[in-house]
């Protein structure tokens, strides 16, 4: 088109079914050099405890062919604001989760060193090694949207799984615990108060799903923005935060969850924050081949639209 920045091709001129399915049909490049933001896949499911979904990043990319250049709801113009591309997948070790975490951290050090903000797809195990790279210059705030707290200490004798990432982050001083909020937590637990460690011992703000029912979450996000301040913030969004009626294709579904509207409100409520990375995790295509991945693709687009330096038309 002659534009300086990358942009999704218009379906008026390029058929959506054509070409290699990169995220939003953006150009692929092998590194993050020269990019302001990049979509990244981490195709593992070896940290999951229920349903597998290693092909989540691939299916999200397929469904993202419906994405267009502008956010008509907010006026965000991401492809007039940032240089964005799909940089493919981290080369994971399918047989060794610890080695995969090492590979992820190394890959993200390289991405972050270029000044690029990563938007990642995978399972929730990946948040820990990504945040290890993100926090190398100091602890970061966290907005965690999920049905589960993911602060288990040990699962089946192992310290690393999709149930443990934020416990490991606390152990290693990666998180600024006064700037951590967890939204949408719910489900049966192994104790009467499964979030006591988070609240009482670490100082996290925990927003159980019951506090979200039947209301807009815009007022909550105003409070969250105040809590996060001007420091670095990472946004981690597990698709199972949404009710499985909307997003059944996930590993550990819990009833009575958030609506997609509330999910969008949370992400749009991050506008103005110093976001240094985002993820959308736990999409499991075998349990829903299209709708969940489509929702994930749109939530990733919403994340792109609230990154720093965004123009609003």
N, C-alpha and C positions, 0 to 999 in steps of 0.2 A: 504493500500500500504506500510505500515511501515514508512511512512514519519512522521516527528514531527509535521507538520502543517496541518491544514485542506485543502482539495483540492476538486474541483468538480470531480465527478467520470467520467471516460472516457466512451463515448458512444460505444467504442469498446468492453466494458465489461459489462456495465450496461445500459439497455434500458432507453431512455429518458422518455418514457411514464410511467415508473414504479415509485413507491415510492410516498412519500408526497412531494408536490411542494414547497420546500423551495427555497430561492434565490440561483440560480446556483446549485441547488441540494446539497448545503452545509449542514453540520450537523446543527440541531437546538439545541440551549441551552436556558435555561430560563433566564439567566442573562448575563451581559457583562463581568463577572469575567474571567480573563485570556486572554481576546481578545484584539487585537490591533485595529480591526475595526469590525463593526457589521452592518448588514442590519436590518432595523426596519420599520415596517408598522404602519401608523396612519390612520385607515380606517374610515375617516369621510368625509362628504360632506355638513355638515350643515352650512359651511361658504361660500358656493358657491352662485353665483348670477344668474346662467343660467342653464347649464346642470349638473346634479349630477353625481357622480362617486366614491361612497364609496368603491367599490370593486377594485379600481385601484391597490392597493398594491398586492391583491391576483392575479390579472391577470398578472401583471408584473412578479410575481414569476413563474407563469405557463410558460410564454414565455421565462423566463431566463434559461430554461432547455437546450437551445442551446449554452449557454456560455461555454467556454473551459478555460483551465488553464493559457494560455499565451496570451499576447497582441502581435500579429504578426506585428502590425504596428510600435510599439514603443520599443518592446523587454522587456516590463515590465513583471515581474514574480511575481504577487501579492501573490500567494500562496506558494512561496518560501521565501517571505519577511515578511509576516504578518500572525498572527493567526486570521482567519476570520470565522464568523458563522452567521446564521440567528437567531435573538433572538425574532422573532415573532412580535406581535402587542401590542401597548399601549392599555390598556383597557379603551376605551373612553366612554363618556356619550353621547349617541345619542340624548338626549333630552335637553341638557344644554351645549351650546358652551363655556360659561365662565368656567364651571366646567371641561370641556374637556381640556381647556388650562391649568388649574391648574394641572390636571393629567399629561399632557404632560411635563410640567416643572419639576414636581417631578420625573417622570420617567427618564428624561434626566439628572437630577442631579446625579442620581444613576449610569447611564451609564458613564457619564463623570468622575465621581469619581474613576472609575476603570482605567482611562487612555485610554479608548476605544474611537475611532472616529466613530460617527454614520453616516450612509448613509441611508437616510429616504425617504419613499414614503407616499404621502398623498395629501391633498389639500393645497393651499398656506397659509391658515390661520395658519398652524402649524409652519411656520417659526418664528412667533413672540414668542410663548412659548418656542420653542427650543432655540432661541437666548437668551431669558431671562436666561436660564440655562448656555449656553455657555459663556455669558458675565459677569458672577458673579465675575470674577477676573479682569474685565476691559473691556472697549469697544473693539469691533472687527471690522475688515474690512469686506466688503461685495462685492462679485461679483454676481450680480443679472442678470440673463438671462431670458427675458420675453417679451411678447408683451405689457404688462401693467406695470405701475410704482408701483402699489400697495401701494400708499401713500395717498389714500383717508382718510379724517379725520373721517367722519361719513357716513354710508350707511344705509338708512331706519331707521335712529335714533340710530343705533348701532355702537359702537366703534370697535367691533371685527368682522372681516369677512375676506374673501380672498382678499378683495380690500384694507385692512388697515394695514397689518402686519408691514410694514417698517415705517409707520407713528407712530405707537405705539412704535416701537424700537427707533425712534428718540426722542419721548416724554420722554422716560425713560432712555436716555443716553446709550443705548445698543450699538449703532453704532459709530465708529470713522468716522465721516462724510467726512473727508478728504481722507478716503480710501474706498469710496463707488463708484462703477461703475455699471451702468445699461445699458445692451446691448440688442438691438433688439426692442426697444419700437416703437409702431406704432398704427395705427387705428384712427378712428374719436374720437374727444374729446368733453368735456363740455365747453372748452374755446379755444381761439386761440392758446395759449401756455400752454398745460396741464402739462408741466414739469418745469414751472417757479419756483415753490416752491422748487423742488429738486435741480435745478441748482443754482439759485440766492440766495435763502435763506439758503440752507443747504450745498452747495458746492459739491454736488454729480457730478460725471462725467456721463453725459447722452449721450449714443451713439444710436441715432435713427436708425431704420432699413435702412433708405435711405443711411446712411454712410457705410452700410455693403454690399449693393447690388454689385454683379459682381466682388467680390474680395475675396482673402484670408484674414482671420482674424488673421493670425499669427503675422503680424506687430502690430496690435492693442494689442494683448496679451503681446507682449514685453513691450509696454508702461504700460499696466495694472500691470505686475509684478513689474516694477519699482515703480509704485504708491503704491502698497501694501507693499513693503519692507519686513522686517523680522517679522512683527507682525502677530498676529493671524488673519486668514481669514476664512470666511464661504462662501461656494458656494451654491447658490440657483438657480435651473434651472427649470423654468416652461416649460412644454412640448409645450405650445402654443407659445413659442418663435419661434418654427419651423412653416413653412408655413403649413396650413391645408391640402394641397395636399400631404404632407408627413406624417402628424400626425393629422388626422381628429378627433380622439377620445379624445377630450378635451372640457372643459366646456365653454370657451369663445374664440372661434377661430377668428383670424384676418388674412386677406389675405396678400400676399406679404411679407412673413416672411423669416426667416433664412432657410438654407438648413441643412440636417443632417451633411453634411461635415463640414459646419461652426460650428455647435454645437460641433462636435468632436474637431475641432481646438481650440475652446474656452476652453474646458476641458483640452485638452493636453497642452494648453498654461499655465495652472495652475501648471505645474510641477515645483517643487522647492519652491513653496509657503508653508507657515506654515498653512496648512489646518487643521481646528479643527472640521469640520463637513460639510456635503453636503446633499442636498435634490434634489429629482426629483419629481415634483408635477403636479397635475391637469390631470392625465390620467383618462379618463372616458370611460370604456370599452363598455357601451351600444351603443356608437356612432362609435365604431370600435373595433371589438372583438380581433384583433390580432396585426396589424401592429404598432399601436401607443404604445401598451404595450411592444412589441418587441424592438422598438426604445428606450423606456424608460429603459428597462433592459440593453441594450448595453451602454447607456449613464451612467448608474450607474456603470457598469463595468469599463468604462473609468475613472470615478471618483476614484474608488478604485485604479486604476493603477497610479494615480498621488499623492497619499497620501505620507506623509513623511516616510522615511526609505525604500522606494521602491527600489528593485534591478532591474537593466536593463541588460539583457543578450546580 
